[in-house]
Amino acid sequence: MLTALLATVAPSQVRAQESADISPLAHGSGETASPAALTVNETISFDLASLTPEKKPETELPDSVGPSIVVDTDSPAAIDPDRYRSLGNRMAAAKWETLGLFAYITATQAYWTDDTTSFHFKDEGWFGKNTNNLGIDKLTHAFNAYLFAEFLGARIARKTGDRAAAALPAALLSTALQFYGELWDGHKSDSGFSYQDIAFNTAGAAFSVLRHTVPGLEEKLDFRLMMVPNSNVYSFKGKRHYEQQHFLLSLELAGFRKLEATPLRLVELQVGYRGKDFTLADRAAGIPPKRDIFFGVALNIKQLFFKNSRSRVGRMIGSGLNYFQLPYTGIYDYY
């Protein structure tokens, strides 16, 4: 449910091309009053995966229009570096998005919560066969925190112009939101406040920081969820829902400069984890739960179809493929 919602709101990248007229998309319609055209090369980035604005060159009006007038699109009037110098100010840059996610967590937790009890802690374990969900629920916590951090980081960077500096405040906001969600679990009769969940929430947000602060890592390594259809195609909750979830790390060969112009750019190397046969019916029937680490080679669908997409929908799909792996697009071996 959470991952589907965030996929629909994943920003896309929009670029205003250099032309003789001011782009209606960026500035509204109409013609310039000057006898000569004003040329502005602007980049407005909405891509969830990479939202760091490009350097915008200075431009001048032609000499025939009197004194030279310099238009610096990177001036403090556009982005004030002092305004977002502190960590608190960078966090505040995504206050409305954070409130929106807070409302989303509240609504979904209230909807899915059935029996409640007084606040309590619960040791849920990690990835053992005796755990309720073989650790899939822990990876779900990590992935949700990672998605929150990626989304909030993109929104902060849109205002501050620095994606790397946006990574930490976004991760802190994500961790706080996930902590709030865990407080709801502490009142559920079938679960409880789990320090294992807190650990994986933190790990997911921290991976987002790592991905955007280590140079080149964002283009090479993704943390993804692959939902594999079952007999009902899709299960919305419960253990059968967890069985559908395959979490993986994907190494994109297209992210390496020496390979980006070769056929190997269409190849991804992946490693992941899944669990199966751990429903109550399976356990009652004496079927042993299975935990698998898998390795595989997958086709880079983003590179193949959406790398240079000119449509907004195409760019959104390309961005979403950084976070969601399409089933049946790779060959895997399970251990």
ChimeraX attribute file (.defattr): number of C-alpha atoms within 10 A of each C-alpha:
attribute: neighborCount
match mode: 1-to-1
recipient: residues
	/A:1	8
	/A:2	14
	/A:3	15
	/A:4	9
	/A:5	10
	/A:6	16
	/A:7	19
	/A:8	11
	/A:9	12
	/A:10	19
	/A:11	23
	/A:12	24
	/A:13	22
	/A:14	16
	/A:15	15
	/A:16	16
	/A:17	12
	/A:18	13
	/A:19	12
	/A:20	12
	/A:21	15
	/A:22	22
	/A:23	19
	/A:24	11
	/A:25	10
	/A:26	12
	/A:27	8
	/A:28	9
	/A:29	11
	/A:30	10
	/A:31	11
	/A:32	12
	/A:33	8
	/A:34	9
	/A:35	8
	/A:36	13
	/A:37	15
	/A:38	17
	/A:39	17
	/A:40	22
	/A:41	17
	/A:42	20
	/A:43	19
	/A:44	16
	/A:45	22
	/A:46	23
	/A:47	22
	/A:48	25
	/A:49	26
	/A:50	19
	/A:51	23
	/A:52	22
	/A:53	19
	/A:54	12
	/A:55	12
	/A:56	14
	/A:57	13
	/A:58	14
	/A:59	16
	/A:60	15
	/A:61	17
	/A:62	13
	/A:63	9
	/A:64	9
	/A:65	11
	/A:66	8
	/A:67	10
	/A:68	12
	/A:69	12
	/A:70	10
	/A:71	15
	/A:72	15
	/A:73	18
	/A:74	17
	/A:75	12
	/A:76	11
	/A:77	9
	/A:78	12
	/A:79	15
	/A:80	14
	/A:81	14
	/A:82	10
	/A:83	12
	/A:84	21
	/A:85	12
	/A:86	12
	/A:87	12
	/A:88	10
	/A:89	16
	/A:90	23
	/A:91	21
	/A:92	16
	/A:93	23
	/A:94	24
	/A:95	16
	/A:96	10
	/A:97	16
	/A:98	21
	/A:99	12
	/A:100	12
	/A:101	17
	/A:102	17
	/A:103	12
	/A:104	14
	/A:105	18
	/A:106	14
	/A:107	11
	/A:108	13
	/A:109	15
	/A:110	11
	/A:111	9
	/A:112	9
	/A:113	14
	/A:114	10
	/A:115	9
	/A:116	14
	/A:117	11
	/A:118	9
	/A:119	14
	/A:120	15
	/A:121	14
	/A:122	14
	/A:123	13
	/A:124	21
	/A:125	18
	/A:126	19
	/A:127	17
	/A:128	13
	/A:129	16
	/A:130	12
	/A:131	15
	/A:132	17
	/A:133	25
	/A:134	23
	/A:135	22
	/A:136	26
	/A:137	19
	/A:138	20
	/A:139	24
	/A:140	22
	/A:141	22
	/A:142	25
	/A:143	25
	/A:144	21
	/A:145	29
	/A:146	29
	/A:147	25
	/A:148	27
	/A:149	28
	/A:150	27
	/A:151	24
	/A:152	27
	/A:153	34
	/A:154	30
	/A:155	25
	/A:156	27
	/A:157	25
	/A:158	22
	/A:159	19
	/A:160	24
	/A:161	24
	/A:162	18
	/A:163	23
	/A:164	19
	/A:165	20
	/A:166	31
	/A:167	27
	/A:168	23
	/A:169	24
	/A:170	31
	/A:171	30
	/A:172	18
	/A:173	22
	/A:174	30
	/A:175	27
	/A:176	17
	/A:177	19
	/A:178	23
	/A:179	18
	/A:180	14
	/A:181	17
	/A:182	21
	/A:183	16
	/A:184	19
	/A:185	22
	/A:186	20
	/A:187	19
	/A:188	18
	/A:189	15
	/A:190	13
	/A:191	17
	/A:192	22
	/A:193	22
	/A:194	18
	/A:195	15
	/A:196	17
	/A:197	25
	/A:198	17
	/A:199	14
	/A:200	23
	/A:201	28
	/A:202	22
	/A:203	20
	/A:204	25
	/A:205	29
	/A:206	22
	/A:207	21
	/A:208	24
	/A:209	25
	/A:210	15
	/A:211	21
	/A:212	22
	/A:213	17
	/A:214	10
	/A:215	10
	/A:216	13
	/A:217	15
	/A:218	18
	/A:219	18
	/A:220	15
	/A:221	19
	/A:222	23
	/A:223	23
	/A:224	23
	/A:225	24
	/A:226	18
	/A:227	19
	/A:228	16
	/A:229	14
	/A:230	12
	/A:231	6
	/A:232	7
	/A:233	9
	/A:234	13
	/A:235	15
	/A:236	9
	/A:237	10
	/A:238	10
	/A:239	19
	/A:240	19
	/A:241	16
	/A:242	23
	/A:243	22
	/A:244	21
	/A:245	21
	/A:246	23
	/A:247	23
	/A:248	24
	/A:249	18
	/A:250	24
	/A:251	21
	/A:252	26
	/A:253	22
	/A:254	21
	/A:255	16
	/A:256	16
	/A:257	11
	/A:258	11
	/A:259	14
	/A:260	15
	/A:261	11
	/A:262	11
	/A:263	10
	/A:264	16
	/A:265	20
	/A:266	19
	/A:267	20
	/A:268	21
	/A:269	17
	/A:270	22
	/A:271	17
	/A:272	20
	/A:273	19
	/A:274	22
	/A:275	22
	/A:276	20
	/A:277	19
	/A:278	24
	/A:279	18
	/A:280	13
	/A:281	10
	/A:282	13
	/A:283	12
	/A:284	10
	/A:285	9
	/A:286	10
	/A:287	13
	/A:288	13
	/A:289	18
	/A:290	13
	/A:291	20
	/A:292	14
	/A:293	16
	/A:294	18
	/A:295	19
	/A:296	16
	/A:297	17
	/A:298	22
	/A:299	19
	/A:300	24
	/A:301	18
	/A:302	19
	/A:303	17
	/A:304	13
	/A:305	12
	/A:306	19
	/A:307	13
	/A:308	12
	/A:309	15
	/A:310	12
	/A:311	12
	/A:312	13
	/A:313	12
	/A:314	18
	/A:315	22
	/A:316	22
	/A:317	21
	/A:318	24
	/A:319	24
	/A:320	23
	/A:321	21
	/A:322	20
	/A:323	24
	/A:324	20
	/A:325	24
	/A:326	17
	/A:327	14
	/A:328	11
	/A:329	12
	/A:330	17
	/A:331	13
	/A:332	16
	/A:333	11
	/A:334	13
	/A:335	10
